Amino acid sequence: MASRVWDRLCEIRRRRFVGRTQEILLFESVLASKQLPWQVLYIFGVGGVGKTTLLREFAYICQEAGTPVVHVDARNIEPYPESFYKALEVAAGVEFQINEPQRRRERREERGFAQDGLCDAIACHSGHYVVLIDTYEMLVTLEDWQLQVFLPQLPENALVVLAGRQPPSKAWRSDPGWQALTYTLELCNFSLEESCAYLSKRQIPEQQYECILNFTYGHPLALSLVADVFAQQGEFNFRPEAAPDVVKTLLEQFVQEVKSPLHRAALEVCTLVRLTTEALLADTLGLDDVYDLFQWLREVSFIESGLHGVFPHDLVREAISTDLRWRNPERYAELFSRARTYYIKRIQQSEGAQLERALFDYMFKSPQARQFFLWQDNSNLLSDSLRETDISALVAMVAKHEGEVSAKLAGQWLAKQPQGVLVFRCCEGGTPLGFMMMLALHEVNTEDLQLDPATQAVWNYIQQQGSLQLGEKATFCRFWMAADTYQAVSQIQSLINIKIFRHCVTTANLAFMFTALAEPDFWEFFCTRANTPLLPEAYFTVDGRQYGVCGHNYRVEPVMELLRSLPDWVLAMSPGLSSVNHSLEQIESVEVFRQSEFTTAVRQALRDVLRPEALQQNPLLNSPIVTKCIGSNTSTPERIATLQLILEQAIESLKRSPRETKFYCALYHTYLQPARSQEHAAEILDISIGSFRRHLKAGIARVTEILWHQQSEN
């Protein structure tokens, strides 16, 4: 019988494996012990340091020793208990129990959703049983459940090996039991000997070692990329440029030296999109047949395969795309434009889950939007219609996060428009994990609109814009939340956003789309970038708590035009925009603002003060506070520099007042010298996070007041 490709793949991986002697000896000693010294081996290290490779070696050691081993990658697992168990059981070859007897199901549920098949398989084995879980950081939302339910119920002959980027959390370190039953191992770069051994196996000339090792510092991924350059070029004299970012400089060389321009273009495309498929590659490159190119991509050392396509290592993606944009902005813009065309076509032609995936991939291309999404596959998260048995759970969910008054309103709308409710579950008939309620305002009578402050405020806004015409529709996402995390960034929140975009794309004659926001300040940046700005005129108050509303008028800008003109796409396709000198005829007339518009522009300018490429879209560039300083016949870069100086001077002016110094400090650590997070900034200033946010809000208001006064004078 002919051997499989898998066998050949494993053989090549084993031949290239080097080093990690101490880690291998530790693992082998544990397998050889009569009783496991601990139940969990927790491995952590930076991206590209070799965690996945080490786990593959552990799996091979288990196979050689006759020890059963289960190996799963958390990137392919939805962070829910049943999905987690199913993935383990499929990998273990244990039949997933679907039509199990009622008593067995009850006993399983009493134990915390444990699937007896896996636990029984482990318990029935007389020796040790190893479970390898890679990319563990993707299961962070399951950590408490793992510590309290999954791990404690495993038979004592089970050894669980976790590998992720982050060290053990406080939950691991603060529990004395898990402290004793967990061995923590940080995976670092290769030693000098290990690095040399790897280069030798990759047949790199010895005279190149010193230069390569001085450049890579033993980082396994960087060494692998250097070896790939030699594999592509053959005879090659490696001379690294002076740069702090090893991977970026290395990849610059690699991208330039692939075996053909087409291969280089394929690699560049792969780093610009979330997932690369053969169809996307063909469309973006304008070719009919890209089979060989796609197969080549799959073989590149830093490209990995997922459920719906291939993708590069995170560091590689960032390095290549950043380098391409700097080195050849026209090429970057061209590839971006072609990818945009592909996604727009998919969005127009797809339905259902495929449409949602296309929207998800499209949003990934906005760097600013990425921080507001979790970029995991949602295929195992079930979107279901409202059931009678869900109502009490959904009302209780609203009461938990918004209070009883909001819960009463939610109950009324659940009764009046149940068809607009989507419930999210992990399985058919499962407990609701979250929900969204899309109210069809064009179907609501005046009496019902007035029962809810939210619908009343939004309806008043619509009237100000012009009443709905015959056949026009207006939708209001009145309630949306995850059961545990409410409206914070989460798997469910990300899916809700995609559902809203899908509704906008597929709803005929949609005139308005609105969404209620419990924390409008947090979402303001995303809403602005997505062309669904905050609408202060539609804000509403329930039980003393104010809620924000964002929305879009599709009469003015239809949905497909909105998608085509997302700011990040436009900027990407205009790479020379920041360096173009505009003539007098090209400069727009000086802009006059309403105070609310001016406030919004100042807030956005503060966020972008350190990013000139983002400021070039700010309307303040054409405001009197800028043109009064340098005149109207000036280039965009000159106006950007002037606006940056004006903002910095306004912030600095707060230092002169003892009462306003604290506002200056909050602004300084948020915009001029940004801390990692607001929490970190509060820690630097030695104040509570609540005080920091109050100081920041007051500081923004004071700077806006100063600039508005200058605007009025001019």
C-alpha positions in Angstrom: 0.0 0.0 0.0 1.4 3.4 -1.0 2.2 5.8 1.9 0.1 8.9 2.4 1.2 12.5 1.9 0.7 12.9 5.7 3.4 10.3 6.3 5.8 12.2 4.0 4.9 15.5 5.7 5.6 14.1 9.2 8.9 12.6 8.0 10.1 16.0 6.7 9.0 17.8 9.9 10.8 15.3 12.0 14.0 15.6 9.9 13.9 19.4 10.4 13.2 19.3 14.1 16.2 20.4 16.2 16.9 21.4 19.8 14.5 21.6 22.6 16.5 18.9 24.4 15.4 19.9 27.9 11.8 20.1 27.0 11.9 16.7 25.3 13.7 15.1 28.3 11.1 16.6 30.7 8.2 15.3 28.6 9.8 11.8 28.3 10.4 11.6 32.0 6.8 12.4 32.7 5.6 9.7 30.3 7.9 7.2 32.0 6.8 8.0 35.5 4.4 5.6 37.2 2.2 8.4 38.5 2.0 11.8 36.8 3.9 14.5 38.8 1.3 17.1 37.6 -1.7 17.0 35.4 -1.0 20.1 33.2 2.1 21.2 31.3 1.5 24.8 30.4 3.9 26.0 27.6 3.9 29.7 26.5 6.0 31.8 24.2 5.9 34.6 21.6 4.5 33.9 18.2 6.9 32.0 15.9 9.0 30.6 18.7 8.1 27.0 17.9 5.2 25.9 20.2 3.3 24.1 17.4 6.5 22.3 16.3 7.2 21.2 19.8 3.7 19.8 20.3 4.0 17.9 17.0 7.2 16.3 18.4 5.4 15.5 21.7 2.8 13.7 19.6 5.4 11.7 17.8 7.1 10.7 21.1 3.7 9.5 22.4 3.2 7.4 19.2 6.6 5.9 19.5 6.0 5.0 23.2 2.5 3.6 22.6 0.9 6.3 24.6 -2.5 7.5 23.3 -2.5 11.1 22.3 -5.1 13.6 21.2 -3.9 16.7 19.3 -6.2 19.7 18.6 -5.7 23.3 17.5 -7.9 25.8 19.3 -8.1 28.0 16.2 -10.5 25.4 14.8 -12.6 25.3 18.0 -15.5 27.6 19.0 -14.9 28.7 22.6 -18.0 26.8 24.0 -17.9 23.6 26.1 -19.8 21.4 23.7 -17.7 22.5 20.7 -14.6 21.9 22.7 -15.6 18.4 23.8 -16.7 17.5 20.3 -13.3 18.6 18.8 -11.5 16.4 21.4 -13.7 13.4 20.8 -13.4 13.7 17.0 -9.6 13.9 17.3 -9.6 10.9 19.7 -11.8 8.8 17.4 -14.5 8.6 20.0 -18.1 8.7 18.7 -19.8 11.9 19.7 -22.9 11.0 21.7 -25.9 12.6 20.0 -28.8 10.1 20.5 -27.7 9.0 23.9 -30.2 7.6 26.5 -32.0 10.2 28.6 -30.4 9.1 31.9 -26.9 9.2 30.4 -27.6 12.7 29.1 -28.8 13.8 32.5 -25.7 12.4 34.2 -23.5 14.1 31.7 -25.2 17.4 32.2 -24.8 17.1 36.0 -21.1 16.7 35.4 -20.9 20.0 33.4 -21.6 18.9 29.8 -18.8 16.3 29.9 -19.0 13.7 27.1 -18.5 10.3 28.7 -16.9 8.9 25.6 -13.7 10.8 26.0 -13.4 10.4 29.8 -14.2 6.7 29.5 -11.6 6.3 26.8 -9.0 7.9 29.1 -10.1 6.0 32.2 -10.1 2.6 30.4 -6.4 3.0 29.4 -4.0 1.5 31.9 -1.2 4.0 31.2 -1.0 7.7 30.6 -3.2 9.5 28.1 -2.0 12.8 26.6 -4.1 15.7 25.4 -2.3 18.4 23.4 -4.1 21.7 22.9 -2.3 24.2 20.6 -3.1 28.0 20.3 -4.6 27.9 23.8 -5.0 31.7 23.9 -8.0 31.3 21.6 -9.9 29.5 24.5 -9.3 32.3 27.1 -13.1 32.7 27.5 -13.3 29.1 28.5 -10.6 29.3 31.1 -12.8 29.4 34.2 -14.9 26.5 32.9 -11.7 24.5 32.2 -10.4 25.0 35.7 -13.6 24.3 37.4 -15.3 21.7 35.2 -13.2 20.1 32.4 -9.8 19.5 34.0 -11.1 18.3 37.4 -13.3 15.6 35.9 -10.6 14.1 33.8 -9.2 10.7 35.0 -5.9 11.1 36.9 -3.9 9.3 34.1 -4.6 12.2 31.8 -1.8 14.7 31.0 -3.0 17.9 29.4 -0.4 20.0 27.5 -1.5 23.6 26.7 0.5 25.8 24.4 -0.2 29.5 23.9 1.3 33.0 23.6 0.3 34.2 27.1 1.7 32.9 30.5 -0.8 31.4 32.9 -3.4 33.9 34.1 -4.1 34.9 37.6 -6.8 32.2 37.8 -4.1 29.6 37.4 -1.6 31.2 39.7 -3.9 32.1 42.5 -5.4 28.6 43.0 -3.1 26.5 45.3 -4.4 23.3 43.9 -3.6 24.1 40.3 -0.3 25.6 41.3 0.7 22.2 42.5 -0.7 20.3 39.6 0.6 22.6 36.8 4.1 22.8 35.4 4.8 26.1 33.6 7.4 26.2 30.8 8.4 29.3 28.8 9.6 28.5 25.3 12.4 30.8 24.3 14.6 31.3 21.2 17.1 28.7 20.1 20.4 28.5 21.8 23.5 29.1 19.6 24.0 25.3 19.2 20.4 24.7 18.3 20.4 27.6 15.8 23.5 26.2 14.1 22.0 22.7 14.0 18.9 24.0 12.3 20.8 25.9 9.7 22.9 22.8 9.1 19.8 20.7 8.5 18.5 23.4 6.1 21.9 23.2 4.2 22.9 26.8 4.8 26.6 27.5 4.0 28.6 27.7 7.3 30.2 30.9 6.3 26.8 32.5 6.5 26.1 31.4 10.1 27.5 34.3 11.9 25.7 37.0 10.0 22.4 35.1 10.2 22.7 34.3 13.9 23.6 37.9 14.7 20.5 39.0 12.7 17.9 36.5 14.0 19.0 36.0 17.6 17.9 32.4 17.3 14.2 33.2 16.7 12.9 29.9 15.1 10.6 31.6 12.6 13.2 34.1 11.5 15.7 31.3 11.0 13.1 29.4 9.0 12.5 32.4 6.8 16.2 32.9 6.2 16.5 29.3 5.2 13.5 29.8 2.8 15.4 32.7 1.2 18.4 30.4 0.5 16.0 27.6 -0.7 14.6 30.1 -3.2 17.9 31.7 -4.3 20.5 28.9 -4.0 23.8 30.8 -3.9 23.0 33.8 -1.8 25.2 36.1 0.3 23.1 37.1 3.3 23.8 40.7 4.4 21.2 42.0 6.7 20.3 45.7 6.8 20.5 47.6 10.0 17.0 47.5 11.4 15.5 46.6 14.8 12.7 44.6 13.3 14.3 41.3 12.3 11.2 39.7 10.6 10.3 42.8 8.6 13.7 43.3 7.1 14.0 39.6 6.4 10.7 39.4 4.7 11.5 42.4 2.6 14.4 40.3 1.2 12.2 37.2 0.8 9.3 38.9 -1.0 11.8 40.4 -3.5 13.5 37.2 -4.2 10.8 34.7 -4.7 11.2 32.7 -7.9 8.9 34.9 -10.1 6.8 38.1 -9.9 3.7 36.0 -9.8 4.8 34.1 -6.7 5.7 37.4 -5.1 2.3 38.8 -5.9 0.6 35.7 -4.5 2.4 36.1 -1.2 1.5 39.8 -1.0 -2.2 39.0 -1.6 -2.1 36.4 1.1 -0.9 39.0 3.6 -3.5 41.6 2.7 -6.6 39.5 3.2 -7.9 37.5 6.2 -8.0 34.2 4.3 -6.7 33.3 0.8 -8.6 30.9 -1.4 -7.8 29.8 -4.9 -10.8 31.8 -6.2 -9.7 35.0 -4.4 -6.1 34.6 -5.6 -7.3 34.1 -9.2 -9.5 37.2 -9.1 -7.0 39.4 -7.4 -4.2 38.5 -9.8 -6.4 38.4 -12.8 -5.6 34.8 -13.8 -7.7 31.9 -14.8 -5.6 29.2 -13.3 -3.7 29.7 -10.1 -3.6 26.1 -8.9 0.2 25.9 -8.8 0.6 29.3 -7.1 -1.9 28.3 -4.4 -0.2 25.0 -3.9 3.1 26.9 -3.6 1.6 29.1 -0.9 0.5 26.1 1.1 4.1 24.9 1.1 5.7 28.1 2.3 6.9 27.6 5.9 5.0 30.5 7.5 1.7 29.9 5.7 -0.9 27.9 7.6 -4.1 26.2 6.5 -7.5 26.9 8.1 -11.0 25.7 7.5 -11.8 28.2 4.7 -8.4 29.1 3.3 -4.7 29.7 4.0 -3.2 32.5 6.1 0.2 33.7 7.1 1.7 33.9 10.6 0.7 37.1 12.3 4.2 38.6 12.3 4.7 37.7 8.7 1.4 39.3 7.7 2.2 42.6 9.4 5.8 42.7 8.2 5.0 42.0 4.5 2.0 44.3 4.2 3.7 47.1 6.0 6.8 46.7 4.0 4.9 46.6 0.7 2.9 49.7 1.5 6.2 51.6 2.3 8.2 50.1 -0.6 5.6 50.2 -3.4 2.5 52.0 -2.4 1.1 51.9 -5.9 1.3 48.1 -6.0 -0.2 47.9 -2.5 -3.1 50.1 -3.6 -3.7 48.0 -6.8 -3.8 44.7 -4.9 -6.1 46.3 -2.3 -8.4 47.6 -5.1 -8.6 44.2 -6.7 -9.3 42.5 -3.4 -12.1 45.0 -2.7 -13.6 44.3 -6.1 -13.6 40.5 -5.3 -15.2 41.0 -2.0 -17.9 43.4 -3.3 -18.7 40.8 -6.0 -19.0 38.1 -3.4 -21.2 40.2 -1.2 -23.5 40.9 -4.1 -23.6 37.3 -5.3 -23.7 35.4 -2.0 -26.4 34.4 0.4 -26.7 33.2 4.0 -23.5 32.0 5.7 -21.4 32.7 2.6 -22.6 36.3 2.6 -21.7 36.7 6.3 -18.3 35.3 5.7 -17.7 37.7 2.8 -18.7 40.6 5.0 -16.5 39.3 7.8 -13.5 39.1 5.5 -14.3 42.5 4.0 -14.3 44.2 7.4 -11.0 42.6 8.3 -9.4 44.8 5.7 -10.1 47.8 7.9 -7.2 47.9 10.4 -9.2 50.2 12.7 -12.1 47.8 12.7 -10.1 44.8 13.8 -9.9 45.9 17.4 -13.7 45.8 17.5 -14.0 42.2 16.3 -12.9 38.7 17.4 -11.7 37.2 14.1 -12.7 33.6 14.8 -14.9 31.4 12.6 -18.6 31.5 13.8 -19.7 28.4 12.0 -20.4 26.5 15.2 -22.4 29.2 16.7 -26.1 28.7 15.9 -28.3 31.6 14.9 -31.9 30.7 15.7 -35.3 32.3 15.7 -37.1 33.1 18.9 -38.8 30.3 20.8 -41.5 30.6 23.4 -39.1 29.1 26.0 -36.5 31.8 25.2 -38.5 34.8 26.3 -38.0 34.6 30.0 -34.2 34.1 29.5 -33.9 37.0 27.2 -35.9 39.3 29.5 -33.7 38.2 32.4 -30.6 38.9 30.3 -31.8 42.5 29.6 -32.6 43.0 33.3 -29.1 41.8 34.3 -27.4 44.3 32.1 -29.8 47.2 31.7 -32.3 47.0 34.6 -35.9 46.1 35.1 -37.4 49.1 33.2 -35.4 48.1 30.0 -36.4 44.5 30.6 -40.1 45.4 30.6 -39.6 47.3 27.3 -37.8 44.3 25.9 -40.7 42.0 26.9 -43.2 44.3 25.1 -41.2 44.3 21.9 -40.6 40.5 22.1 -44.4 40.1 22.0 -45.0 42.7 19.3 -42.2 41.8 16.8 -40.9 38.3 17.6 -40.0 37.8 13.9 -37.2 40.4 14.3 -35.3 38.5 17.0 -32.3 36.3 16.5 -31.1 34.1 19.3 -27.5 32.7 19.5 -26.9 29.2 20.9 -24.1 26.7 20.8 -26.4 23.9 19.7 -30.0 23.2 18.6 -32.3 23.9 21.5 -29.4 25.1 23.7 -29.6 27.9 26.3 -29.5 31.4 24.7 -26.0 32.8 24.8 -27.1 36.2 23.4 -29.6 37.8 21.1 -30.4 40.8 18.9 -33.7 42.5 18.2 -34.3 44.2 14.9 -37.4 46.4 15.0 -39.1 47.2 11.8 -40.1 50.8 12.6 -42.1 51.2 9.4 -44.5 48.5 10.8 -44.9 50.1 14.3 -47.9 52.2 15.1 -47.6 55.6 16.7 -48.9 54.5 20.1 -46.3 51.7 20.4 -43.5 54.0 19.3 -44.2 56.3 22.2 -44.1 53.5 24.8 -40.3 53.3 24.4 -38.1 56.3 24.7 -35.6 54.7 22.3 -38.1 54.2 19.4 -39.6 57.6 20.1 -36.2 59.4 19.8 -35.2 57.5 16.7 -38.6 58.1 15.0 -38.2 61.8 15.8 -34.8 61.8 14.1 -36.3 60.1 11.0 -39.0 62.9 10.8 -36.3 65.5 10.9 -34.6 63.8 7.9 -37.8 63.5 6.0 -40.7 61.1 6.7 -40.6 57.6 5.3 -42.0 57.4 1.8 -44.3 54.6 0.5 -42.4 51.3 0.5 -39.4 52.6 2.4 -38.1 50.7 5.5 -36.4 51.7 8.7 -34.8 49.2 11.0 -33.6 49.7 14.6 -31.4 47.2 16.4 -33.0 48.1 19.7 -31.5 45.3 22.0 -28.3 43.3 21.3 -26.0 41.6 23.8 -24.1 38.5 24.9 -25.4 36.9 28.1 -22.0 37.1 29.8 -20.2 40.1 28.2 -23.2 42.3 27.2 -22.0 44.7 24.4 -18.3 44.3 24.9 -16.1 42.9 22.1 -16.9 39.2 21.9 -17.7 36.3 19.6 -21.4 37.1 19.7 -20.9 40.9 19.4 -18.8 40.3 16.3 -21.5 38.1 14.8 -24.2 40.6 15.6 -22.3 43.3 13.7 -22.0 41.0 10.7 -25.8 40.2 10.9 -26.5 44.0 10.9 -24.4 44.5 7.8 -26.1 41.5 6.2 -29.5 43.0 6.9 -28.4 46.2 5.3 -27.2 44.4 2.1 -30.2 42.2 1.7 -33.1 44.5 2.7 -34.8 46.1 -0.2 -35.8 49.8 0.0 -34.0 50.2 3.4 -33.9 54.0 4.1 -32.5 54.0 7.6 -30.6 51.6 9.9 -30.0 52.4 13.6 -28.3 50.6 16.5 -28.6 51.3 20.2 -25.3 51.6 22.1 -24.9 51.4 25.9 -21.3 52.8 25.6 -21.3 55.2 22.6 -18.0 56.7 23.5 -16.3 53.3 23.2 -17.9 52.6 19.8 -17.6 56.1 18.3 -14.3 55.3 16.5 -15.7 52.2 14.9 -19.0 53.8 14.0 -17.2 56.7 12.3 -14.9 54.4 10.3 -17.9 52.3 9.3 -19.8 55.3 8.0 -22.5 54.8 10.6 -21.8 57.8 12.9 -23.2 58.5 16.3 -26.4 60.5 16.2 -26.7 62.6 19.4 -30.1 63.8 18.3 -31.4 60.2 18.7 -29.9 59.5 22.1 -32.4 58.3 24.7 -32.6 57.7 28.4 -34.2 54.7 30.2 -34.4 54.6 34.0 -31.8 57.4 34.3 -29.3 55.8 32.0 -28.5 57.4 28.7 -27.9 55.3 25.6 -26.3 56.3 22.3 -27.5 55.6 18.8 -25.5 55.2 15.6 -27.0 55.0 12.2 -26.9 55.6 8.4 -29.2 57.3 5.9 -29.3 55.0 2.9 -31.2 57.5 0.9 -28.1 59.6 0.8 -25.6 56.8 0.4 -26.9 53.3 -0.7 -25.4 50.3 1.1 -23.1 49.1 -1.7 -21.7 52.7 -2.1 -21.1 52.8 1.6 -19.1 49.5 1.4 -17.1 50.8 -1.6 -16.2 54.0 0.2 -15.1 52.7 3.6 -12.4 55.2 4.6 -9.7 52.6 4.9 -10.3 51.2 1.4 -10.3 54.7 -0.1 -7.1 55.6 1.7 -5.4 52.3 0.7 -6.3 53.0 -3.0 -4.9 56.6 -2.8 -1.3 55.9 -1.6 0.0 59.2 -2.9 -2.7 61.3 -1.4 -0.7 62.5 1.5 2.1 63.8 -0.7 0.2 65.5 -3.4 0.4 69.3 -3.6 -3.0 70.8 -4.3 -3.4 73.9 -6.4 -5.7 76.7 -5.3 -8.5 75.4 -7.6 -8.3 72.0 -5.9 -8.6 73.3 -2.4 -12.1 73.2 -1.0 -13.6 76.4 0.2 -13.2 77.1 3.9 -15.6 75.0 5.8 -18.1 76.4 8.3 -19.2 74.0 11.1 -22.1 73.7 13.4 -20.8 73.2 16.9 -21.9 69.6 17.1 -20.0 68.9 13.8 -17.0 70.8 15.1 -17.0 68.7 18.3 -17.1 65.5 16.4 -14.2 66.6 14.2 -12.0 67.6 17.2 -12.6 64.3 18.9 -11.6 62.4 15.7 -8.5 64.7 15.2 -7.4 64.0 18.8 -7.6 60.2 18.1 -5.6 60.6 14.9 -3.1 63.3 16.0 -0.1 60.9 15.7 -1.3 59.5 12.3 -1.0 62.0 9.5 -2.5 59.6 6.9 -5.7 59.5 9.0 -5.8 63.3 9.6 -5.9 64.0 5.8 -9.7 63.1 5.9 -10.5 65.4 8.9 -12.7 68.4 8.0 -10.7 70.6 10.3 -8.0 70.8 7.6 -10.4 73.3 5.8 -11.5 75.1 9.0 -10.5 78.7 9.8 -8.3 77.6 12.8 -6.0 76.0 10.2 -6.3 78.3 7.2 -5.9 81.4 9.4 -2.4 80.1 10.4 -1.0 79.1 6.9 -3.5 80.4 4.4 -5.8 78.5 2.0 -3.3 78.0 -0.9 -1.4 75.2 0.9 -0.9 71.5 0.5 -2.5 68.8 2.5 0.7 67.8 4.3 1.2 71.4 5.4 -2.3 71.6 6.7 -1.9 68.3 8.6 1.3 69.5 10.3 -0.5 72.7 11.3 -3.5 70.9 12.7 -1.2 68.6 14.7 0.6 71.7 16.1 -2.7 73.4 17.0 -4.0 70.3 18.8 -0.7 69.9 20.8 -0.7 73.6 21.8 -4.3 73.4 22.9 -3.5 70.3 25.1 -0.3 71.9 26.4 -2.2 75.1 27.4 -4.0 73.1 30.1 -0.7 72.8 32.1 -0.9 76.5 32.9 -3.9 76.0 35.2 -3.4 74.0 38.4 -7.1 72.9 38.2 -6.7 71.6 34.6 -3.3 69.9 35.0 -5.0 66.6 35.6 -6.9 67.0 32.3 -3.6 67.6 30.5 -2.1 64.4 32.0 -5.1 62.3 30.9 -4.9 63.7 27.3 -1.1 63.4 27.2 -1.2 59.6 28.0 -4.1 59.0 25.7 -3.1 61.0 22.5 0.4 62.5 22.6 2.2 59.7 24.4 -0.4 56.9 24.4 -0.2 54.2 27.1 -1.1 50.7 26.2 -4.6 51.1 27.5 -6.7 53.5 29.6 -6.1 51.1 32.6 -2.3 51.4 32.1 -2.5 55.2 31.8 -4.5 55.3 35.1 -1.8 53.2 36.7 0.9 55.6 35.4 -0.9 58.5 36.9 -1.7 56.6 40.1 -5.5 57.2 39.9 -8.5 55.0 39.5 -9.8 54.1 36.1 -13.0 56.0 36.8 -11.1 59.2 37.7 -9.0 58.8 34.6 -12.0 58.6 32.4 -13.6 61.6 34.0 -10.4 63.6 33.6 -10.1 62.5 29.9 -13.7 63.5 29.2 -13.3 66.9 30.8 -10.0 67.4 29.0 -11.5 66.7 25.6 -14.4 69.1 26.4 -11.9 71.8 27.4 -9.7 71.4 24.3 -12.9 71.5 22.1 -14.0 74.7 23.9 -10.6 76.3 23.3 -10.6 75.5 19.6 -14.2 76.5 19.2 -13.4 79.9 20.6 -10.5 80.2 18.1 -12.8 79.1 15.3 -15.4 81.7 16.3 -12.8 84.5 16.4 -11.5 83.5 13.0 
